[in-house]
Amino acid sequence: MKCKCIQTCLLILTVLLGSLVTSCNQSTYQVNSPNERLSLTFKTDSGKLYYFVDRGGKRVVNESAMGLVTELITLENFIVKGVESSSFSEDWEPVWGQFASIKNEYNEVVLHLEASENKDIKMDVIARVFDNGIGLRYHFPEQNQKHWVVKSDLTEFNFPEGSSTYSTNGESTPKGPTPIKQLKNAKPPVVVEMQEGYAAIHEADLMNFSFMRIGANDSGIPTPQISKSTLDAPFNTPWRVVLFEEKLGDLALSHVIQNLNSPCKIADTSWIKSGIGMTECRAWGATLADGFQYGKNMESLKRFIDFCHENGMEYIMVDSGWYGNQWDDESDPFTPRQEGDNVSAARFYRGPIEVIDRLRGAIVMPELIKYGRERNVGVIVYMNDLLRRNHGMSFVDDVLKTYANWGAAGIKYGFMKENNPQKKVNNTRHIVAECAKNKLLVNFHDGPVHPTGEDRTYPNLITREFVQAQFDASKAFGPTCFLRSIFVNAIAGPLDFMNGFFELESEMVKERFQVRQTLNSTVVAEAARCLIASNGLNILSDHDEAYRKKADIFEFVRQTKGQWDETRILHDEMGRLATFARRKGDTWLIGSHINEKGGSVTIPLDFLSDGAYHARIFTDGENTDYKHNKEDYRIDDRTVSNKDVLTFNIPAGGGVCIELKK
């Protein structure tokens, strides 16, 4: 990880002076963004603390209360004892992601507060103001009262009247539009559509604290909803983040959430490689033209490894079931599938026991990992949280160390179940740190804690299923679900959608045990999704023959490895249309995907540098849409420049993929 600091300036003031922070009548404290377009103002009124936000001279967050409820005292009446202000600017280079370099620039103000009811109780409010967002957090310094139980967060997000929201919805289509006053128990991030543009509510640097939900209080104003968190001073609460953009898509390109996290804690990141992987879980049962039938066995997994090796792909991910039924208390994460458990496996995978017995064989993981390493293909190993619940976290640590000694590239961690949100956050952080210590990537699935930018601190946290992955929860997602998720869920961080199915006309539901609904998509749309939702680990779920048959468009997918120099969003219509352009070196890839209604899409190429580019354009076939003739596509090769504008009539649920090379 490289981090080049350009400028850092710290001003500590007891009386507010200058243009960075100003005061009016000793009750108002203002801090502006570096470009001075965004301003956050704190106001004290009869001891209560409020804030409001202006953007371009227009109010985007109305007067909003601040405070916390603890078991000892409700902290909502304060005396301001002092103020500090500072400016900070740096450029840092992520290990992988949407940009090669990220600017972290903000102005900060810290209000040192004293509780009006008890002058021995101290608390700070810290605000950072970026050009396109704010972060607010509470800090409890060391003081006589060491032990704290935080019960509620009173911070309000009072957006203008008439605003509407979209929010994440687990393994389903994001909710919305919902009038902001009707928001209930919404999982962040929450996108807010205002007359003045777009905003998003989220949190950052979530450590040792309950994750939040968002709901309207009795006044109809959104506030964080948290569970009880137990802490010892000194401590920080997570950042409460509000992003502001004129365009919806720019929310997904914002760096504010990452920048509110600590720099990378991994001294040597050379082992962390983003890339493309394959998994057997959705191919199991597929019969190929040569008679080979995919199973959960060594032969099938080695075939995946061979294909990855041939195509310069970095990983395979071995899913649940390799060490026995993941829900059996006796399952052993060090040993291949238990003998005699095919009855329970047949119930779990919903397949005929005679077929399960024939296609499910012992997976000798150390041997498989060795086979992959000899071919430069890393193996990511599944483990279920049942191991922690039955045996404790120290046992999980031993499992991670063992997998690292075997030479595994990483883990897929499934079904973390913990009723205490603070403990779930801490368990997640612990596993990420232990994986980093053992040089393992980690991919959380099945109801994980939402991303809060910690991939900056631990870039081995390569992706997570904070979205509906394709065919998870026994259902297929369609275009609208994807085109909402990419503008809601993806604001939080990289997502594992498991896109990229190419065999769409086969009897997948009949053949494959873990495909239980028809996938309504097109091959071009599937390829476009791989680019649009590019993350640190792009997992493909079809079999090798599906990709061999369509090697030309698969070449487009093979380039979506998650490490880009530059990203632009050209179309950003919630639930209708997304067009992303990503650059690596002199090559641009463009992916466009439209909803079930289809329509005309115009793509100006004015973002290209001067000179001629060779364009290879993939479009859906003449009679193709997301329900018919799904695998047909056309290829058009031509020369283009930054003066050209491309127009396409994309069919229902279809897409466009473009490769541009100098």
N, C-alpha and C positions, 0 to 999 in steps of 0.2 A: 504494500500500500504506500503510495506516495502522497505527500501532503505538502504543498508549497504555500507558505504563509506570505501574503503580499504585504499586509499592513494590519497592525493591531494598535488601537489607541484607547487608553483608559483614562477617564476623567472621574474623579471622586469629588462630589460636591455635597456640602451640607446646605448651601443655599443654591437654588437652581438658577444658573446663568447661561447665556449664550443661546444659539439657535437649535442645538440638539435637543435640549429639554428646557421648557419654559414654564413659568408659574404665573397664575393670575390670582390675586387676593388670597394667597397662601392656602387655597383649597383645591386648586386645579393643577395637574401635572401632565405635561404633554410630551410625547416622544414621536418623532417623525421617522419614516423610512429613509434609507440612504438617498433615494431619488426624490424624497419629499412629497410623493404623491399620496402616500398612505400615512395617516396619523392616528395614534391611539392616545386618548386623554383619560386620565384618572381624575375622579372628582370625589371629594369628601363632603358629606352633607349630614350634619348632626351626628358625626362619628361613623356613619355608614360609608362604605367604599363602593364606588361605581366606576364603570369605564364605558366609553363609547368610541366608535371608529368612524373616521371619514376617509373617503377615497375620491381623489380628484375634486375635493370641495363638496362632495355629497355624502350624506349620512348613510352608511351601510350597516352599522350596528348601533341601535339606539341605546340609551342609558341602561346598563345592565349591572345588576348587583353582583358582589363578590363575597366570599366567606366560606367557612367550613363549620360543620357540626361535629364536635368530638364528645366522647363520653363525659369529659370533665367540664367543657364549656362550649357554648355556641359562639364562634368567632365571627362576628359581623359588626361589631362596634370597635373602632380603633382610634388610636392617636398616632399620627405620623411623626416619628422621632427623627427621621433623616432620610435622605435620598442619595443614591449613587447613580451615575450614568456612565455609559461607555459606548464605544463603537468598535466594531470588529469586521475584518475582511480577510478572506483567504480563498485560494483555489485549491481543491483537492481532487485527486484522481481515484475513482472507484475501481475496485478489482474487476467488476463487470457491471453492466447496466445500460441505460438508455443514452448516456453521454460519456465521452472520454474524460471530461473535466467538469467539475461542479463548483460554482461560486457560492460561497457562504458569507453573506454580508448582511449585517443588521446593526441597528442601534438598540441599546438596552437601557432600561431604567429599573432600579431596585428601590422599592418603598420599604423602609424599616418601620415595622408597626409594633404597637404595644396595645394589648387588650384593654379597653376602657374599664372593664369590670375588675381586672386583676393585672396590675402593672408589672407583675413578675413574669407574665406570659408574653413571649416575644414571637413574632412571625413576620416573615418577609413576603412581599409579592414581587415577583420578577416578571418583567415583560420584555420580549424581544420583538422588534418590528422590522420585518423584511419588506422588500418592495412589493411582494405579493402575498403577504400573510403575517399573522401575529402568533406568538406563543405566550401563554400565561401559566405560571405555576406558583405554588406556595412552598416556601422553605422554612423549616423549623430549625433555628440555630441551637447550638448547645445551650442548655439552660437548666434551672433547678428541676423543672418538670421534665423528666426524661422519657417516661413511658406514655404513649399516646394511642388512643383508639379513635380513628377517623370514621365517622358513621355516614356523613352526607357531604356532598359538594354543592354549595349554593351558587356557584358561578352560572350566570345567565348568558344566553346568546339571543339577544333581543333584536331580531331582524325586522326590517320594515313590514308594515301591514300588507297582507296579500301575498307574501312569499309562500312558495310551495317547496316540498322536499321529495327526495328519493333516498332510499336507505337499503342497505344490504339485507338479505333474507335467507341466510344459510345456504342450503343446497337447492335453492329455488330462485326464480326471477326476482330481482330487486323490486321493492315496493315503491309505489308512487304513480302519479304525483299526489302527495298528501298535503293538505293545508297545514301550515306550520303549527297552528294552534292545536291540531289533532294528533300531533306526533306522540307515539306511545312506545316505550321500550324499544326504540330503534337501535339496531346494531350499527355502530359507526364503520366507515365514514358516512355522514349524512350530507347529501348534496342539496344546496339551497338555491332555488331559482328566484332571482329578484328582478325588479324592474331595472336595476343598475348593473345587472350581470349575474355572475354565479359566485357562490361561496361553498365551502365544505367545512364541516365540523369533524374534527378527529382528535386523536391524542398521540403524543410522541414520548419516547424515552420511558416506556412503561416498565418500571422495575419495583418489585416488592410492594405492590399496591394493587387493589382491585381494578380490573378493566371496567370500562364504563359502558353504559347504554345511554341513549338520549331520549328524553320525554318532556312534554310540556308540563310546567308546574300549574298551580291553581290560577295563575294569571295568564296562562296560555303561552308562556315563554319557555323555550327549550333550555333544559339544564342537564348536567351529567347525573346519571343514576348509578350509584356504586353500592357495593356491599362493604361490610365492615373491614377495615384494614388496621392491623396492629403494628406499630412501629416504635422505634426508639430514636430520640433526637440525638444528633442532627439528621434530618432527612428531607428529601424533596418529594412532592407529589409529581405525577406525570404532567407534562405540558398539555394544556388545553389549547388546541390549535384551530385557528380559523384561516382558511385560504381564501383569497379573493382573485378572481380573474374575469375578464370581459367575455372570454370564450370558454365554453364547457370543457373542451379538450385540454386546455392549458392546465386545468386542475390535475390531470393525470401526468403532466410533465413537471410539476412543481417539485422543488428540492427542499422545501421548508421542513417537511417531516423528517427527512434524513438529516438535515443540518441541525436539528434540535437534539440529535443523538451524539454520543461521544465518538471521537475518532476511532479508527480500527485498533483493536486490542491484540490483534494477531501479528506478531513481529515479522514473520515470514509467511507471506500469502502466496508464494509461488506454486503451492500444491492445489490452490483453489482455482478450478477451471470451470467456467460456464460451458454449456454445450447442449447437445441433443442426446436423448436417451430413448430406449424402447422398453416396453414392459409386456409381459406375457398375459396379464390378467384378462384382457378383452379378446385375445386371440385364441384362448384355450377352447378347443373343439373345432376350430376351423380346419377344413380339409382342402388341401392344395391340389393343383392340377397333376402333380407328380405322385399323388396318393398319400403324401405325408400329412399326418393329422397332428396339429399342435396340442400339446398337453402341458401339464405342470410337472416336468421331468427334465433330466439333464440333457437329453437329446434336443429337446425344443429350445432350451436356454442357450445351448452351445450354437445352435443354428442362428439365434438372434445375435450372439456375439460375433459370429462369422460375418453376418451381414453388416453389423456396425463397423467391423474392421475394414471391410471392403469399401465402405462409404465414408470413412473418416469421421464416424460418429463416436462420441466419447463414452457413453454409458449404456448399461442395461439396468433396469430396476426390477428386482425379484419381489413379487408382491406376497400377500399373506398366504399362508398354507404350506410354506416350504418346511417349517419345523412342526407341522401338525395343525389341527384346527385351532385358529388363533384364540378361540373362546374356551378351549379346554384348560382347566386349571393345571393339568399335568403337562401341558405343552412345554417343551424344552428348547430354548432358543439356541442351544449349542448342537442340537442333534437333528438330522433330517426327519421328515415326516414319521410319526409314530405308526407302528404296525397296528392294523386292526381298527383304524379310526375312519375308514371310508364311509361308514354308516353316518357318522356325524358330519363328515365332509359333504356327503350327498345332500344332507338337509341344508347345510349352509350355502352350497353352490347351486342348489336346486337342479341337480342333474341326476340321471339314472345311475344307480350305484354300480352297474356293470361297466358303464362307460367311465365313470370316475375311477374305478379300480384299474381299468386298462390304461388310462391316460395320466394317471397320477403316480409318479414314482419318487423314490428317494432322491433328494437333491443334496449332494455332498458339497456344502458351501465352500469349504477351503479349496477343494479341487476346482470348482467352478470359478472362483476368484482367480486362482492361478492360471486357468485357461484364458480368462479375460485379460489379465495383466500381460501375458505373453503376446497378446494381440492388441495391446494399448487400448483396451476397453475396460473401464472401471465398472465394478459391480456394486450397486446400491441395494442394501439388504433391509427387508421389512422386519419390524418388531412392533408388538402390540403393547399398549400401556397396561394391559392385564399383568404383565411381568412386574411392573412397579407396584401395582396395587396388591399383588400377592406376596411379593418378596422385598419390597422397599427400594429406595433410590440407590442404595449402595450396590444392589444386585444389578440394576440398570448400568451403573458405572462399570461393573465387571464385564457385562455383555459388550458394551462399547469398546472396552479395552481389548477384549477377545476378537471382535470383528476387525479392529485396527490391526491386530497381530496377524490375522488371516490375510490382510491386505485389501480389505474392502475400501471402496471409494467413499461410501457414505451410508446413511440409513434413511429409510422411510418410516416415520413414527406415526402409528395410527391410534385413533380412538382414545386420546387422553381424556379421562373422565375424572373430574375433581369438583366437588360441590362448592368448595371455597375458592372464589375467583382469585384472591391474593395468592393462594397456594398454587393454583394453576399457572399463574404468571411466573411464579418463582420456579416451578418445575420446568416450565418451558425454557426459561433463561439458563437454568442449571444444565439441561440437556444440550443446549446450544454450546455452552462454554466447554462442557466435557467433550463434545464432538470436536470442537476446535483443538482442544488439548491432544486429542487422538488423531488429528488430521482427517476428520470425517466430515463430509457434507451432510446436511440434514434437510429433509423435506417433511413437514408436518401435514397430516391429512386428518379428515374426519372430525370436524368441529374444533379446529385449533384456535388459540388466541389470535385476534386480528393483528396484522403487521402494524408496527408503530415506528418504522425506520431503523430498527436494530440491525438490518443488514449492512448498515454503514459500520457499526461496531464489530459485528461478526459476519463478514461476507460469506462464511461457510453456510449460513442460513440461506440456502440457494433458492428456495421457493416454498410455497405452502398452498394447500387447498382451501383458501379462504374464498370459496366460490363453489358453484356446482361444477365439479369435474364431470366430463362426459361419461354417462352411464352410471355414475355414482348415485346412491339412493335408489337404485333400480330404475332409473328414468333417463331419457335423453333430453338434452336441452336443445332448443331451436334458436333461430337467428335473433329474435327479440331479446331472449334471455342473455345471449352473449353480448348484444349491442347495448344492453343496460349495464351489465356487469363490468364491461370495460371502462365505462364512465362513472361507475360508483365504487365497486369493490377495489378496482385497480388503483384508485387514488391512494389507498393504504400502502400498496407495495406490490411486488411481483406475485403472480398467481399461477397455479398449476391447473389449467383447464383440461389437459390431456386431449388436445385437438389432433387433427391430422389423419383422420380415417380416409382411406382411398377406396376401399372395397365397400361400395354403398348399394350396389344392386343385388348382392348375394342374400341368401336366407340367414342373415346373421342371428336373428332372434332364435331360429330353430337350431342352428349349429353351435352357437357359442354360449356357454353356461352363464357368463356374466354380461351378456347383452340381452336386455329384456324388453326393450322398446325399439321401434324403427327409428333410425337416425335420419332425419330429414335435413339434408344439406347437399352441397355439390362438392366435387373434388376441388374446384378452384376456390370455393368459399373455405374449405378446410385448410388449404394452403395459406390463404390470406389470414385466417385466424392465427396460424402459427407465427406469422410476422406481427400482427396487431398485438397479440398477447405474449410477445417474446419475453422470456424471463431467464433466470440463471440456469434452469434445467427444463428444456422443452421436451416433454415426454410424449412420444408417439405410441399409439396403442394398437395399430394394425400389424399385420404380419408382413414378412419380407416380400412375398410374391406380389402383394398389393402395390408395393412401392416399385418393385422391379418392372412391372407392367407399364408404369407411368414414370419412367426414369427422368423424362424431360422436366416435368413439373416438380418431381421430387428433388431435382437439383436446386430449385428455388427454396424448398423447405430446408434442405441441408445447410443452407447459409444462415438460418435463424438461430444462431448460437448464443445470443444474449449479451454479446459484448459489442457495443456500438460506439461510433464516434459522435453521432448526432442523430436526433429524432425530431420529426415534425409531424403534427397532426393536421391533415388537410381538410377533413370533414369530421364533424363532431355533433351529430344529431342523436339525442338520447333515444335509444331503442329503435332507431331507423337506419343510421348510416355511420360507418367509421372508415376513414382512410388514413393510414399511417405510412409515413416514409422514413426509412432508417438507412443511415449511411455507415459503411465500413470502408475506410480508405477512399478510393475513387468510385466505389460501387454503391449505388442506391437500390434499395428494394422498396417497392410500394405494394401495399395490400389494401384492398377495398372490399367491404362486405356490407350487404344491404339486407333489410328485413323481408318479411313474407310478402310485401307488396311490390317489391322491385322498383325500378325507376331509372331515370337518366342521371348520370354522374359525370361531371366535368372536372378534369384534373389538370390544372396549369403546372407547367414544369419550370416556372420562373425561379425556383429555389436552386436549380442546378448551376454549377459554375459554367463559364464560357467554354465553347467548344462543342464538338459533336459527340453524341453518346449512341451506342448500339442498344436498342430497346428490344427485349424479348417480352412479348405481352401474351398472357394466358387469359382467355375469356371462356365463359360457359358456352356449350354447344347451342345450336340454333333452337332446338326443342327441349332444352334443359331448364329445369328449375329445381327447387329443393325437394320436390316430391316425384319428379319424373326425369328419366334419362340422366340420372345424377352424375354419372361418370364421364360424360362426353364433354370435351373442351377443345378449343382451337388455339393455335399458336400463330402469332404474327411477329415477324422480325422486320424492324425498320430502323432508320437513323433519325434521331431527334436532337433538339437543342433546347435551351432555356427560353426560347421564343415560342415553343409549341404548346398547344393546349389539346389534351386528349379528351374525347367524349365517348362514353359507353352507355349502352342501354342494358343495364344489369337485370337479369331475370329474378323472379321472386326467390329470396333466400340465397342468391348467388354471390359471385365475387369477381374481382379482377386482381391479377398478380402481374407485376412489372419488374423486370430486372434491367437496370440501366448501368452500362459499363462504358468507360471512356475508351 
